[in-house]
Amino acid sequence: MNTAAAPQRRIVVAISGASGAVYGVRLLQMLRDIPGVQTHLTVSNAGYLNLRQELDMGPEQLHPLADVVYPVADVGAAIASGSFAASGMVVAPCSMRTLGSVAHALSDNLIARAADVMLKERRRLVLMVRETPLHLAHLRNMTAATEMGAIVFPPVPAFYQRPSTIDELVTHSVSRVIDLLGLPQPDAPRWGGLHTPSNVLPFEAPRREP
């Protein structure tokens, strides 16, 4: 009988300097609870600043959430090579600078290089872009990244589940991202269709008189 353990699915997580560091943290927390997933983390310098500013969190609290952590300047790290068998990558959040680096294949730090590897190897890359309003260069970079195979996923709040806390909003967005990675989430809330109360009549447009 073959007793070898099933191979782990490696997911690269990057936290860049956009607002919304909580998305990256929650992603690591949720991936940690999925059996067979191994996380590989890299964080930009601005990402660490935002972790402090928004969550009062430093490397000593963040790093234990991941299986492996790489310095963002280490462009020779394992995740910088296509021979590293990663299943996918999420940049959460993704700053406009990181988006631009990905869209133009600059590979100027480990986040951009690892993302470039995902694209050239035709693997899943999800960019949780965070900025508003958007100017033309932002939109063109999103188009370029999409044309190369990335998924641009702004963490837009969904209110149809009637969230009562910020935590629920964040968790819902991250659950959608994990779905895109093809990972199991048996407890994730799912949309079951619109339920109209019996005392509410369907809307009908008023008829115009001939």
C-alpha positions as CSV (number, residue, x, y, z in Angstrom):
1,M,0.0,0.0,0.0
2,N,1.3,3.5,-0.9
3,T,1.6,5.5,2.3
4,A,3.2,8.6,0.7
5,A,1.5,11.8,1.7
6,A,-0.5,13.7,-0.9
7,P,1.5,16.5,-2.5
8,Q,0.8,19.9,-1.0
9,R,-0.7,22.7,-3.1
10,R,1.7,25.7,-2.9
11,I,0.0,29.1,-3.0
12,V,2.1,32.3,-3.2
13,V,0.7,35.2,-1.2
14,A,2.1,38.7,-1.6
15,I,1.1,41.8,0.4
16,S,2.0,45.1,-1.3
17,G,1.6,48.7,-0.2
18,A,-2.0,49.4,-1.0
19,S,-4.5,49.9,1.7
20,G,-6.2,46.7,2.7
21,A,-3.5,44.7,4.4
22,V,-6.3,42.8,6.2
23,Y,-7.1,41.0,2.9
24,G,-3.6,39.4,2.8
25,V,-3.8,38.5,6.5
26,R,-7.2,37.0,6.2
27,L,-6.2,35.0,3.2
28,L,-3.2,33.5,5.0
29,Q,-5.5,32.6,8.0
30,M,-8.1,31.0,5.7
31,L,-5.6,29.1,3.6
32,R,-4.0,27.7,6.8
33,D,-7.3,26.0,7.6
34,I,-7.5,24.2,4.3
35,P,-5.8,20.8,4.4
36,G,-3.0,20.2,1.9
37,V,-2.2,23.9,1.3
38,Q,1.3,25.3,1.8
39,T,1.7,29.1,1.7
40,H,4.7,31.1,0.5
41,L,4.7,34.7,1.6
42,T,6.5,37.9,0.5
43,V,5.7,41.4,1.6
44,S,6.9,44.8,0.2
45,N,8.4,47.4,2.4
46,A,5.2,49.5,2.0
47,G,3.2,46.4,2.8
48,Y,4.9,46.2,6.2
49,L,4.2,49.9,6.8
50,N,0.5,49.3,6.1
51,L,0.3,46.3,8.4
52,R,1.5,48.5,11.2
53,Q,-0.7,51.4,10.3
54,E,-3.9,49.5,9.7
55,L,-3.6,46.4,11.9
56,D,-0.9,47.2,14.5
57,M,0.8,44.0,13.1
58,G,4.5,43.4,12.6
59,P,6.5,40.6,11.0
60,E,6.6,38.8,14.3
61,Q,2.8,38.4,14.1
62,L,2.5,37.9,10.4
63,H,5.2,35.5,9.5
64,P,3.8,32.6,11.6
65,L,0.7,32.6,9.4
66,A,2.7,31.4,6.4
67,D,4.7,28.2,5.9
68,V,7.6,30.0,4.1
69,V,8.5,33.7,4.1
70,Y,10.8,35.4,1.6
71,P,12.4,39.0,1.6
72,V,10.9,41.1,-1.2
73,A,14.4,41.9,-2.5
74,D,15.3,38.2,-2.8
75,V,14.7,37.8,-6.6
76,G,16.6,34.6,-6.4
77,A,14.1,32.9,-4.1
78,A,12.4,29.7,-5.0
79,I,9.1,31.4,-6.0
80,A,11.1,33.4,-8.6
81,S,11.5,30.3,-10.8
82,G,9.0,28.6,-13.1
83,S,10.4,25.3,-11.8
84,F,8.8,26.0,-8.4
85,A,5.6,24.1,-8.7
86,A,3.1,26.6,-7.3
87,S,-0.6,26.2,-8.0
88,G,-1.3,29.9,-7.9
89,M,-0.6,33.4,-6.5
90,V,-2.6,36.2,-4.9
91,V,-1.5,39.7,-4.4
92,A,-3.6,41.0,-1.6
93,P,-3.8,43.9,-1.7
94,C,-2.3,44.9,-5.0
95,S,-1.0,48.5,-5.2
96,M,-1.0,50.4,-8.5
97,R,2.8,50.2,-8.5
98,T,2.7,46.4,-8.3
99,L,0.0,46.3,-10.9
100,G,2.2,48.4,-13.2
101,S,5.2,46.2,-12.6
102,V,3.2,43.1,-13.4
103,A,1.5,44.6,-16.5
104,H,4.9,45.6,-17.9
105,A,6.8,42.5,-16.8
106,L,9.4,44.5,-14.9
107,S,10.2,41.8,-12.3
108,D,11.8,44.5,-10.2
109,N,11.2,42.8,-6.9
110,L,10.1,39.4,-5.7
111,I,6.4,40.2,-5.9
112,A,6.5,41.3,-9.5
113,R,8.9,38.5,-10.5
114,A,6.8,35.8,-8.8
115,A,3.7,37.2,-10.6
116,D,5.5,37.2,-13.9
117,V,6.4,33.5,-13.3
118,M,2.7,32.7,-12.8
119,L,1.8,34.4,-16.1
120,K,4.6,32.8,-18.2
121,E,3.8,29.4,-16.8
122,R,0.1,29.9,-17.4
123,R,-0.9,29.6,-13.7
124,R,-3.6,31.4,-11.8
125,L,-2.7,34.9,-10.7
126,V,-5.2,37.0,-8.8
127,L,-4.6,40.7,-8.2
128,M,-6.7,42.3,-5.5
129,V,-6.2,45.8,-6.8
130,R,-7.0,48.7,-4.4
131,E,-7.3,52.3,-5.6
132,T,-10.1,54.8,-6.3
133,P,-10.7,56.7,-8.4
134,L,-8.9,55.2,-11.3
135,H,-7.1,57.1,-14.1
136,L,-6.3,55.9,-17.5
137,A,-2.9,54.3,-16.8
138,H,-4.5,52.2,-14.0
139,L,-7.2,51.0,-16.4
140,R,-4.7,50.2,-19.1
141,N,-2.5,48.3,-16.7
142,M,-5.5,46.3,-15.6
143,T,-6.4,45.5,-19.2
144,A,-2.8,44.5,-20.0
145,A,-2.6,42.2,-17.0
146,T,-6.0,40.6,-17.9
147,E,-4.9,40.1,-21.5
148,M,-1.8,38.2,-20.2
149,G,-4.0,35.9,-18.1
150,A,-4.2,37.5,-14.7
151,I,-7.5,38.0,-12.8
152,V,-8.1,41.5,-11.6
153,F,-10.2,41.2,-8.5
154,P,-10.9,44.5,-6.7
155,P,-12.2,43.6,-3.2
156,V,-15.6,45.3,-3.8
157,P,-17.9,44.7,-0.8
158,A,-20.9,42.5,-1.5
159,F,-24.0,43.5,0.5
160,Y,-26.5,40.8,-0.7
161,Q,-25.4,38.6,2.1
162,R,-26.3,41.4,4.5
163,P,-23.0,41.6,6.3
164,S,-23.0,43.2,9.8
165,T,-19.3,43.6,10.4
166,I,-16.2,44.6,8.4
167,D,-14.9,41.1,9.2
168,E,-17.7,39.5,7.2
169,L,-17.1,41.8,4.3
170,V,-13.4,40.9,4.2
171,T,-14.0,37.2,4.6
172,H,-16.5,37.2,1.8
173,S,-14.1,38.8,-0.6
174,V,-11.3,36.4,0.4
175,S,-13.6,33.4,0.1
176,R,-14.2,34.4,-3.5
177,V,-10.5,34.6,-4.2
178,I,-10.0,31.1,-2.7
179,D,-12.7,29.9,-5.0
180,L,-10.7,31.2,-7.9
181,L,-7.7,29.1,-6.7
182,G,-9.9,26.0,-6.9
183,L,-9.6,25.2,-3.3
184,P,-12.3,23.6,-1.2
185,Q,-14.4,25.7,1.1
186,P,-17.3,23.6,2.4
187,D,-18.4,26.2,5.0
188,A,-18.2,29.3,2.7
189,P,-21.6,31.1,2.4
190,R,-23.1,30.6,-1.1
191,W,-25.8,32.6,-2.9
192,G,-28.9,30.6,-3.1
193,G,-31.0,32.9,-5.3
194,L,-33.2,35.9,-4.6
195,H,-36.0,35.2,-2.2
196,T,-38.9,37.7,-2.6
197,P,-41.2,38.0,0.5
198,S,-44.7,36.9,-0.3
199,N,-46.1,40.3,0.6
200,V,-43.9,42.1,-1.9
201,L,-45.3,42.3,-5.5
202,P,-42.9,42.1,-8.5
203,F,-42.1,45.6,-9.9
204,E,-44.0,46.4,-13.1
205,A,-43.2,49.5,-15.1
206,P,-46.2,51.8,-15.5
207,R,-47.9,51.6,-18.8
208,R,-48.0,54.6,-21.1
209,E,-51.4,55.8,-22.4
210,P,-51.7,55.5,-26.2
